[in-house]
Amino acid sequence: MRNPDLYANPDEITIHDLNQESIVKIFYKNQLLKKEHIKNWSFLAGENKYNHMIHLQVLDDKIIITPALLETGTYDLVIETTFGKCLIAVYAPLDKLPDTLENRAQKEGISVEELKKRLGLVSPVHKIDIHLEVPPLHYEGQTLEINLERSPDLLYVWRVNNQVIKQGEGESSFVFTFPEPGNYTIEVEEKDADILLGKATAQTKVVSYNPIPFQVKMKQPLKLTAVEGYSSYIWKVDGVVQKESKNTITLKFNAEKKYIVECIAKGPKDGNPQS
């Protein structure tokens, strides 16, 4: 999530020719950021980085952007600062150039892609295969553990049903406890800064445990024990919450009938703390 107090002025620039110079200023809480607050930058088209296409000069009161090997297209200029990342939309119609890549390619009788390769305008993107081994079925409250054993220098983003659960450099291991029944999608992305290197998804279905039947004589004590490892337990008898808050409970039934006893365990020591 981007910081609403961090913004660029302007946040959109249009480049018409290769001699154009654009000036951008970065502000945080309406205060102009100085040179020491600008840490890094990336010039992106989709998920690919093309820093070779522009020159970026950081001065104490502004950032000067000039084209280098720029080609027609739409890009995102991401400025990394002490306070987060700032996004600038860059439109490059290059409509005032004496010639374009398309015209030059047509004159030489080759495709635009072939011309890009000859001019060194194509950056190779190294994709990495990632495989997630996730069993197709889990039980409610069961914990999933994944260890990719990948590079400690890369960034990993883990999502469950499109919600980011864990992210960070070297975070190639993942532990998650399924809080309730349903269909779950597990997703991981492996990145080098802003460049997506690999991505994998897996699905699993989570079901509840089947009820465990007990037969007990009327008014005879029945001791029930739930799994250990949770910070709180809620016991219910026919929907009525009982006073016991530990993982064991002793019950007596005063009538000959069918009772439904439930135990809800929350706050696992491992996995999702919201489970």
Sequence and secondary structure as in RCSB ss.txt:
>XXXX:A:sequence
MRNPDLYANPDEITIHDLNQESIVKIFYKNQLLKKEHIKNWSFLAGENKYNHMIHLQVLDDKIIITPALLETGTY
DLVIETTFGKCLIAVYAPLDKLPDTLENRAQKEGISVEELKKRLGLVSPVHKIDIHLEVPPLHYEGQTLEINLER
SPDLLYVWRVNNQVIKQGEGESSFVFTFPEPGNYTIEVEEKDADILLGKATAQTKVVSYNPIPFQVKMKQPLKLT
AVEGYSSYIWKVDGVVQKESKNTITLKFNAEKKYIVECIAKGPKDGNPQS
>XXXX:A:secstr
   TTEEEESSEEE  STT  EEEEEEETTEE  GGGEEEEEEEETTEE GGGEEEEE SS EEEEESS  SEEE
EEEEEETTEEEEEEEEE  TT SS HHHHHHHHTS HHHHHHHHT               SEEETT EEEEE   
 TTSEEEEEETTEEEEEEET  EEEEE  SSEEEEEEEEEEETTEEEEEEEEEEEEE          TT  EEEE
  S EEEEEEEETTEE S  SSEEEE   SSS   EEEEEEEESSS TT 
